[in-house]
Amino acid sequence: MSFLNSNIWVILTFLAFTVLVAVVSSLKTKGDNLETADGYFLASRSLPGYVIAGSLLLTNLSAEQLVGLNGQSWQTNMSPSAFEVGSIFTLLFLAHYFLPRYLKMGTTTIPAMMEERFGRGVKLMFSAIIVLMYSFLNLPVILYSGAVAFVRIFNFDRFFGGDMFKAVAVLCVVIGIAGACYAIFGGLKAVAVSDTINGVGLLIAGFLIPFIALFVLGRETGGNGIIDGWNYIVRTEPAKLNAWSSWNSAQPNLPWPLIFTGMLFSNLYWWCTNQSFVQRSLAAKNLAEGQKGAIYCGFLKCLGPLYLIFPGIIAYHMPSIAETINQSASPIDMAYPALIAHVVPTPVMGFFAAVLFGAILSSFNSVLNSACTMFTLDIFRGSKKGQTKTDAQLVKISKTYGTIAAVISIAIAPFVMYANGITTFLNSLANFLSLPVLCTVLGVMWFRKAPKFTPYLITIIHFVTYGAFLILKPCYPGTTEEIHYLYAMAVLFPIYLIIMAVLSKTHPSKEYVVPNVEAVDLTPWKMRWPVTILGLIVAVVFYLVFSPLGLAS
């Protein structure tokens, strides 16, 4: 009976928070005009900074990250923190450089901006590839990886007699339907508002985990609580607290030179030119609010190691779950679920489940919303049929496409279980696109005389060179360890910039004049520079504390 009562409490707290998110999102979007393109796809350009920050954070964060990054730190050290703390640098680029230009040009989608500069063919090339990737690859994997994380942490498969496929399939249907409702019927604003509320819940639950885990670790190692748990980690193996891995360290370590090169270049694509991220900033009510959102998100990312990295370090030191992790078929993926199952008390577990569900939901509905936006505005509206459609008709077409994409992704998602290595494959696909998209956007802003064939040339070169890198799998000199894929980004990006600069001189086209639409008020945020400096100080302090000069000495 106590088992049943405890599970009823978990279910009730889970439902309470999940329903709260839905109700608040509904109230916040009540009365909004969702029949216009701006209203549906860009929330009528009305989002405040805090909503943009929360939506950016949740668009980036998924259950796969919670499990994956904590698993990486369990296996290595604090170096995976770079994916979180390092994001503040590119979010500052978004706030100070990219966003003012996007809003000045009245940008609705990144491919549409490319069309203005390089022609319709470039827009269609990138739009078609990205929409297909979002709709039929990214969405199923988001559903699958989120469902698997949920099953592992909460042993959801026990309700299906241990049948993993059934458990994953049911969760994929539930998450897919819920996410589709936000994205299809509520538009961008409903997605952004739900992301913000879930973001608050995630921060609360995320911060609780390391403190609860340290308390349990302190008790299990002969101490009395949090301080003793922390001291045990610092004394036992301080090298685990090092965020600076050697230049030739094997994955999942992140070699320290990549913090300033390959990872920075990759993050420029994700945070500054990727449609599913940038769309939130494009919906800002003015430039000041957009800058606030990007910079606030940078600070939130600096807090990421607390719940995405440090719990993995605690799991490494906790003796009571070592056997559970090590006996798993995939120990690196079991570290975080085992920690959560062991330390989170029943009264909190329902809330944590709701927050995790929200993180999965946010990733799904954000990508689905962006897929609908790009399909409708970049592909369909440019066709002969699309040119005659009203905004209301375009919104209906977007909803139809979103429904079809959601159904297909839900149907595909459970079968990802039988496709070994598909997540790694998808990450590779993202990097096939990252530099061509980034360079094309920079071609709009920097290389205004580059010929119109430049994006095609860069894309072909990148597909060949990066593809060869992945196939050949070169190793560090004198070792059998494969070179980190971000080193390829570090080398290729400067080469592409040189190519674009040379073409601008040898095959110049008519100089492109950046349009000045001023879709919103472009007055910058007055506090942007003091807050930016503070953010940079936070990042520097983090890397000093978690270094051989600090805790890892």
C-alpha positions, 0 to 999 in steps of 0.5 A: 500500500505504501508503494501505491501511495508513494506512486500516487503522490508522484503522479499527482505532483507530475500532473499538477506541474504539467497542467500548470504549464498548459494553463498559464501558456493558454492564458498568456496566449489568449486573445492573440492573433494567430491568423497572421504570419507575424502572429503565428510564426513570430508571436507578433514580435512581442516577446520580452527578454525573460521569455526569450531567455527561457525559450532559448535555454529550453530549446537547447536543453533536452533529456538527452543532454541531462543524461549525456553530459552527466554521463560524460563527466562521470567518465571524464572530468569537468571539461564537458562544461565547455558546451554550457559555459562556452555558450555565453560567448556566442550568445553575446555575439548574438546580442551585440552583432547578429540580432541588431542586423537581423531586426534591422533587416526584418528577418523572419527566417534565416533562409529568407535572408539568404535569398535576398543576398544569394538568390532563391536557389540558395534559400531552397537548398538550405530550407529543404535540407533543414526541414527534412532533417528537422521533420524526419530525423531530429524530431524522431530522435528527440522523442526517442532519446527523451522517452528512453531517458524517462524510462531509465530514470523512472523505470517506466517499463515496469508498467509494461512487464519490462518491455522497453519498446512498448514503454518508449512507444507510449511515451513517444505518443504522449510527448509527441501529441502534447508537443504538437499541440503547443507548436501547431495550435499555439504558435511560437508564443505558446511554445516560448511561454511553456518553455519559460515556465518549464525553464524555471522548474528545470532550474529549481529541480536542477539546483536541488539535485547536486545539493541532495546528492552531496548530502547523501554522499556525505552521509554514505562516506561517514560525514554529516551532510553537504559540506562533508560530501563536497570535501570528500570529492575534493580530497578523493580525486581532485582531477575530476574537477578539472575543466581543462583537458589536454589538447589530444585527449579522447572523446568525450573529453573536450580538448582545451584548444577547442574552447576558443576555436572549433566549439566556438565556431560550431556554437556560432552556428547553433546560437546565431544562425540556427532557425530553431534558436534564432526564431525566439530572438527574432520575435523580440518586441524590440532590440533591447528585449532581444539583447536581454534575452540572449545575455540572460540565457548566457548567464543561465548557460553558465549555471548549466554545469551545476545540473548538467555536469556536476551530478555526474561527478557526484555519481562517480564518487557515490559507492552505493550506485557504483554497482548499478552503473557498472553492470549496466549495458551502457554505464555512461548513460546510466550514471545520471538515472542511477543517481536520480533514482537513488537520491531524489525523495518521493515528494520531489520525484513527481516535480522532477518528472514533470520538469524532465517531461517539460524539457523533452517537450520543449525540444520537440515543440521548438524544432517542430515549430521551426520546421513548420515556419521554414516549410511554410514561409521559405518553401511553400510561399515561394511556389506558384500556389503559395504566392496567392495565399493569404496569411490565414491560409498560410497558417492553416497550411503550416498546421497541416504540415506540422500535423503530418510531420508530428504523426510521422515522427511519432511513428518513426521514433520507437524504431530508432531503438533498432538503428545503432548509432543514429544519434551520433550520425545525426550530430554528424549531419548537423556539422555537415550543415553548420559551417555552410549556413554560418558562412552564408549568413556571414556572406550577407553581412561581411562579404557583400561582393562575394559572387552568388555561387559562393554558398554552393561552393562552400557547401560542396567543399565542406561536404567533401572535406568534412565527410572525408574526415569522418570516414578516414577518422585520423588519430592524434600523432603517436596514438590510436585516439581519434581526433576530436571532430571539432578540430575539423571545424577549427581548421575548416572555418578560417579556410572558408572565410579566406575563400570568401574573401578571395572570391570577393576580390577575384569574382566580385558581384554587385555590392549587396546593400543591407536593407533597413526595414526596422521591424521593431525599435532598434534602441539597444539595451542600456545595460548591455555592456556592463552585463556583458563584462559581468558575464565574461568575468563569470566565465573566466572565474569558472575556468580558474576555479575548475582548473589546476590553479584551483580545485583540481590542483 
